Amino acid sequence: MTELPESIRERAKELRREINHHDYLYHVLDSPEIPDKKYDLMMNELIKLEKEYPGLFTPDSPTQRIGGKPGEGFGTINHRVPMLSLGNAFNEGELRDFDQRVKSKLDSKNVQYVVELKIDGLAVSLYYENGIFVKGATRGNGETGEDITTNLKTIPSIPLKLKDDLTIETRGEVYMTKTSFLELNNTREEAEITPFANPRNAAAGALRQLDPKITASRQLSVFMYSIGYYESNYFSNQEQLLNFLKTQGFRVNPHYYLCQNINEVIDYCKIWQDTRFDLNYTIDGLVVKVNSIDYQEILGNTLKNPRWAIAFKFPPEEAVTKIIDITLNVGRTGALTPTAILEPVSLAGTTVKKAALHNDDYIKEKDIRIGDTVLVHKAGDIIPEIVGVKKEKRSGEENKFKMPSVCPVCGADAVRQEGEAITRCTGAACPAQLQEGLIHFASRGAMDIEGLGPAVINHLVNKGLVKNVSDLYYLCKEDLVKLERMGNKSAKNLLEAIDKSRSNPLYRLIYGLGIFHVGERTARLLAQHFKCIDNLINAEENEITVIPEIGPTIAKSITTFMKQDQNLTLIEKLKSAGINMHAQNENTREKLQGLTFILTGTLENFTRTEAREKIESLGGKVSSSVSKNTDYLIAGDNPGTKINKAKQLGINILNEDGFQYLIADD
Ligand code: IVH
């Protein structure tokens, strides 16, 4: 073994301290301080050192987060203190009953409660010995859970080391954000893998992966809310406990409230009934906890539930509406997907007009017909779904849906292969497939070609001007002005936007190619690792899986894509059209991730909406009022009073040039 010089040990220590600190700032506090590039450089240096000097290994090294080798299966962990579940209250009356039970057992009239959000994820227990994360488990049956330590280490908001050298078991909920869930389901749908029904199932699937790299790629997060085993009392009530967790480096949900009595509890619960739809994660209720730990101990537990806490569950959000029609969409791969067009109905914070019907079997199983009255809900608060048909409302006028035997767009045979659920258009030149491929290519996450939306693409395809994505780069003004509603100015702008996309970062092209399983983040990782398209074309599967987060399924999909002659010809044509095929500074995180902006005054080159969209497309947020959480105020001409407040708070103020510089590609 290579001898381990003291200077190397010190450097590794320093890198770990720095990386852990920046992980904490980024993932726990949502306020990063350094650019991604700098973070990546530190991580790469540490990985290299640990490879060269295996003696450097420590279980709390941030390199452990990347996800090691796939495991054979999960061991079990016996919880030192059982993980109980909560009793439920479904209405105000049941909350008052709970309050009565608590007060009578305590023989007290004044009981404070802490009310927290009930995160709809998976309960986990994390064990720390002398401040180091040593193991973690699922709840299991409450007595024994599964040992998912390696997977938990990939979750960046779980600290690998606490602030103090404590031996303690903490508990919380692992969840997936709605954004990550939708992104994951999009990728799955594109790859024709059954999408997850809700973020909770997606998070559960990710946590129970035998390959920790897959867990790492699913972008899970955690909120901690309680403590199982501990050696001494660091707190005397739930509010202090939450603060204690925060000071040790855990991520704690900011929305909790100390209520002086049950009326305040009920009011707080009511607030969240609607506000919950604004959160980027799902909650299925609130948890009401007696604040005082002494009281909690007096109250104790029943066999299954604590007597000092209860879950207030929201009633299910459902609505009744009518199916006006069932339409078919032909996807990039020719898949014919039916969608129910609904009479618009208000549900869980939005107006619902459509619900996915997935495939023929799904429609048959539920016996869904055009004209039916149906009950809809939103799976995981996000995805409209038909729960069931109100058959008693049928008049006999309803029409059964029949999957056509030809593609509704190109007329080629539509075929359902044996063993498959999906019916597919077999037309090699199907304009709908081409159109969907082009929409993806031009989309914001991919080549980001402004002005090249579905309508223009539709005209281009119908006129036969574009037969594959590379044809876009050979369009001229004369071609464009022939299109409906395309004036000289729009044609000029579109050509400029297409031209500009030639020098896009490489990841945009990789994503735009539409390879199964390759989402935006994977594309970034590939670009960063392989540096140019030729290296990616020639890569073997095992050369791709060395990338943290990329497992064998994605790798196989890439090599399969890169072996097809027609794909290679397309890439050659794109090369000849002058598209950038090399990585410059590809970031693995969005440029403005975690940054909050305020817009004020008139900008010359952007409308408000455009500026907002640009910021959001780069991962930033736009807020309406200046606070200490604001990172930048962008001031155009005639700024409002917000600029004064920003000055008072010492917030960075940028003019339009500064803004352009900030958002420009590296
Ligand atoms: S406290 C004794 N607090 O809800 C039980 N649980 O049915 C202590 N949950 O298994 C749990 N958010 O998975 C608590 N803020 C929160 C929670 C929460 C979600 C989950 C947890 C638990 C289930 C109870």
Boltz pocket constraint, residues with backbone or C-beta under 6 A from the ligand:
constraints:
  - pocket:
      binder: B
      contacts: [[A, 83], [A, 84], [A, 85], [A, 86], [A, 87], [A, 116], [A, 117], [A, 118], [A, 119], [A, 120], [A, 121], [A, 122], [A, 123], [A, 139], [A, 172], [A, 173], [A, 225], [A, 226], [A, 287], [A, 305], [A, 306], [A, 309], [A, 311]]
      max_distance: 6.0
